[in-house]
Amino acid sequence: MIKKEQLIDLGFGDKEASVYLALLELGPSTTTEISRRAGINRTTGYDILESLASDGLINPIRDTKIQKYSAENPEKVISFLENKIKQTEEKLKQAHLLLPELLSVFNVKEKPKVKFFEGIERVKEAFEDTLNTKREILAYAVGADMFETVGREYFKEYTRKKVEKNIHVKVIAPDDEESREVVSRDALELRESVLIPKEKFYFTTEINIYNNKMIIISWKEKFAVIVESEEIANAQRRVFDLAWLGAKQLSNRS
């Protein structure tokens, strides 16, 4: 693991090294997030970030509502040192040796976050995170398992909140009595559903894709996982689009 003392040996100041390493590890982040990770106050963090930006080691991101910074590729450290006349060949050699370690912690994008939830109440908490979505929810649903675990009244209340927030949903679900009952209310509940033959395609976990997240729920095991990653969420949206086309074809044949 790279230590800030190694950067200090190359010519970084103590706080500069802390801020630079924090940004490498965090990926694109706000001044507050970076300063907290570096263990310094926000004002000092902002000044150091601006200094590092003027040296070409980091980059202010201008297309976000809240100012963020991202680290340039650590190879820029070499260029930066080469342009400093006072740097000796020995220090440049040290920098080249350190580069693989810098690259190993270099976070181009925000790291995916994974949260685990166990027990009925915690699973409800995870499921209700979908109510914070700013876009359509794409779902593989298993109504029978859900009703057995948390009851129909819970689903009814969840749906009421969803409709109140004007959240639309696309659903692929096994064709059973419970799903047919839910589908009968699709128009009122801002939902578009496709039912597929349960004999061939019954899945036992519920998956919802929303915002930059994907939630996987096992109602029977009372366990849920939320993966927060824009790349993963977008990939799963494409997979859902493909599944949606296939599900509609199956539905039309029946």
C-alpha positions in Angstrom: 0.0 0.0 0.0 1.4 3.4 -1.0 2.2 5.8 1.8 2.1 9.5 1.8 5.7 9.6 3.0 6.7 8.2 -0.4 5.1 11.2 -2.1 6.7 13.6 0.4 10.1 12.2 -0.6 9.3 13.2 -4.2 8.6 16.8 -3.2 4.9 16.8 -2.2 4.0 18.7 0.9 2.5 16.7 3.8 -1.1 17.9 3.2 -0.7 17.8 -0.6 0.3 14.2 -0.3 -2.8 13.4 1.8 -5.2 15.2 -0.5 -3.7 13.6 -3.7 -3.9 10.1 -2.2 -7.4 10.7 -1.0 -8.5 11.7 -4.5 -6.8 8.8 -6.1 -8.6 6.4 -3.8 -12.0 8.1 -3.9 -12.4 8.9 -7.6 -14.4 12.0 -8.6 -15.4 13.7 -5.4 -16.3 17.0 -3.8 -14.0 19.1 -1.7 -15.8 18.1 1.4 -15.4 14.3 0.7 -11.7 14.7 -0.2 -10.9 16.9 2.8 -12.7 14.4 5.1 -10.7 11.5 3.7 -7.4 13.5 3.9 -8.1 14.5 7.5 -8.0 18.3 6.9 -10.5 21.1 7.0 -12.5 22.0 3.9 -10.9 25.5 3.3 -7.4 24.0 3.4 -8.6 21.2 1.2 -9.9 23.6 -1.4 -6.6 25.6 -1.5 -4.6 22.4 -2.0 -6.9 21.1 -4.7 -6.6 24.3 -6.6 -2.8 24.1 -6.3 -2.7 20.5 -7.5 -5.0 21.5 -10.4 -2.7 24.3 -11.4 0.1 21.7 -11.5 -1.9 19.6 -13.8 -2.1 16.6 -11.3 -5.9 16.8 -10.9 -8.8 18.1 -12.9 -11.9 20.2 -11.8 -15.1 18.7 -13.2 -17.2 21.6 -14.4 -20.3 19.7 -15.7 -21.7 18.8 -12.2 -24.0 20.9 -10.0 -21.6 20.5 -7.1 -17.9 21.1 -7.9 -16.0 17.9 -8.0 -12.4 17.0 -8.7 -10.8 14.0 -10.4 -7.2 12.8 -10.4 -5.4 12.9 -13.7 -3.6 9.6 -14.6 -0.7 9.3 -12.2 1.7 9.3 -15.1 1.2 13.1 -14.9 3.3 13.0 -11.7 6.3 12.0 -13.8 5.7 14.8 -16.2 5.2 17.2 -13.4 8.5 16.2 -11.8 10.4 16.3 -15.1 9.3 19.9 -15.5 10.6 20.9 -12.1 14.3 21.8 -12.6 15.2 21.1 -9.0 14.3 17.4 -9.2 17.3 15.1 -9.4 17.6 12.0 -11.5 17.3 10.0 -8.3 13.9 11.4 -7.5 12.7 10.8 -11.0 13.8 7.2 -10.7 11.9 7.0 -7.4 8.8 8.4 -9.1 9.0 5.8 -11.9 9.3 3.0 -9.4 6.3 4.4 -7.5 4.1 4.7 -10.6 2.7 1.2 -10.6 1.6 1.6 -7.0 -0.1 5.0 -7.8 -1.9 3.3 -10.8 -3.1 0.5 -8.6 -5.1 2.9 -6.4 -6.1 5.3 -9.2 -9.9 5.3 -9.3 -11.1 6.6 -12.7 -14.7 6.3 -11.7 -16.5 6.2 -8.4 -16.1 2.7 -6.9 -19.2 0.5 -6.9 -20.9 0.3 -3.5 -22.5 -2.8 -2.2 -24.9 -2.9 0.8 -26.3 -6.0 2.4 -29.7 -6.2 4.3 -30.9 -9.1 6.4 -34.2 -9.7 8.1 -37.7 -8.6 7.0 -37.5 -5.0 8.3 -34.1 -4.4 6.7 -35.3 -6.0 3.4 -38.3 -3.6 3.5 -35.8 -0.7 4.0 -33.8 -1.8 1.0 -36.9 -2.3 -1.2 -38.2 1.2 -0.3 -34.9 2.7 -1.5 -36.4 2.3 -5.0 -38.9 5.0 -4.1 -36.1 7.5 -4.3 -35.7 6.9 -8.0 -35.7 9.8 -10.5 -36.4 7.5 -13.4 -38.5 4.4 -14.4 -37.9 1.2 -12.4 -37.2 -1.9 -14.4 -38.2 -5.0 -12.4 -38.2 -8.8 -12.4 -40.9 -9.5 -9.9 -42.0 -12.5 -7.8 -45.3 -11.4 -6.3 -46.2 -14.7 -4.6 -42.9 -14.9 -2.7 -43.3 -11.2 -1.7 -46.8 -11.5 -0.5 -45.9 -14.6 1.6 -43.1 -12.8 3.3 -44.4 -9.2 3.9 -48.1 -9.5 3.1 -50.4 -7.8 0.5 -51.0 -4.8 2.7 -47.3 -3.9 2.6 -47.2 -4.1 -1.1 -50.4 -2.0 -1.4 -48.8 0.7 0.8 -45.6 0.6 -1.2 -47.5 1.0 -4.4 -49.5 3.9 -3.0 -46.3 5.8 -2.2 -44.9 4.9 -5.7 -47.9 6.3 -7.5 -47.9 9.4 -5.3 -44.4 10.0 -6.5 -45.4 9.4 -10.1 -42.9 6.5 -10.5 -43.5 4.3 -13.5 -42.5 0.7 -13.6 -41.9 -2.0 -16.2 -42.3 -5.5 -14.9 -41.5 -9.0 -16.1 -43.2 -11.6 -13.8 -44.1 -15.3 -13.8 -47.7 -15.9 -14.9 -49.5 -17.0 -11.8 -52.6 -16.0 -9.9 -50.9 -13.4 -7.8 -49.2 -11.7 -10.7 -52.5 -11.6 -12.7 -54.2 -9.9 -9.8 -51.4 -7.2 -9.7 -51.4 -6.8 -13.5 -55.2 -6.1 -13.5 -54.3 -2.8 -11.8 -51.4 -1.8 -14.1 -53.0 1.4 -15.5 -54.0 2.7 -12.1 -50.6 1.9 -10.6 -48.3 3.3 -13.3 -47.1 -0.1 -14.3 -46.6 -2.0 -17.6 -46.2 -5.7 -17.1 -45.4 -8.8 -19.2 -46.2 -12.2 -17.8 -44.1 -15.2 -18.8 -44.7 -18.9 -18.4 -43.9 -19.8 -14.8 -43.3 -23.5 -15.7 -40.3 -22.5 -17.8 -39.1 -19.2 -16.5 -40.0 -18.9 -12.8 -37.2 -17.0 -11.0 -37.0 -16.9 -7.3 -35.4 -13.5 -6.7 -36.7 -10.0 -7.3 -34.5 -7.6 -9.2 -35.2 -3.8 -9.5 -33.0 -1.5 -11.6 -33.3 2.2 -10.7 -31.2 5.3 -10.8 -27.6 4.1 -10.7 -28.5 1.1 -8.6 -29.7 -2.5 -8.8 -31.4 -4.3 -5.9 -31.6 -8.1 -5.6 -34.1 -9.5 -3.1 -34.7 -13.0 -1.9 -38.0 -12.7 -0.2 -37.9 -16.3 1.0 -34.4 -15.9 2.5 -35.2 -12.4 3.8 -32.1 -11.0 2.3 -31.3 -8.1 -0.1 -28.3 -6.6 -1.8 -28.0 -3.1 -3.3 -25.3 -2.5 -5.8 -24.6 1.1 -6.6 -22.7 1.5 -9.8 -23.7 3.5 -12.9 -21.9 1.1 -15.2 -23.6 -2.0 -13.7 -27.0 -0.3 -13.6 -26.7 0.7 -17.3 -25.6 -2.7 -18.3 -28.5 -4.3 -16.5 -30.9 -1.9 -18.2 -29.7 -3.2 -21.6 -30.1 -6.8 -20.4 -33.6 -5.9 -19.2 -34.4 -4.4 -22.6 -33.4 -7.7 -24.3 -35.4 -9.7 -21.8 -38.4 -7.4 -22.3 -38.4 -8.0 -26.0 -38.2 -11.8 -25.5 -40.9 -11.7 -22.8 -43.3 -9.8 -25.1 -42.8 -12.4 -27.8 -43.6 -15.2 -25.4 -46.6 -13.3 -24.1 -48.0 -12.9 -27.6 -47.7 -16.6 -28.3 -49.7 -17.6 -25.3 
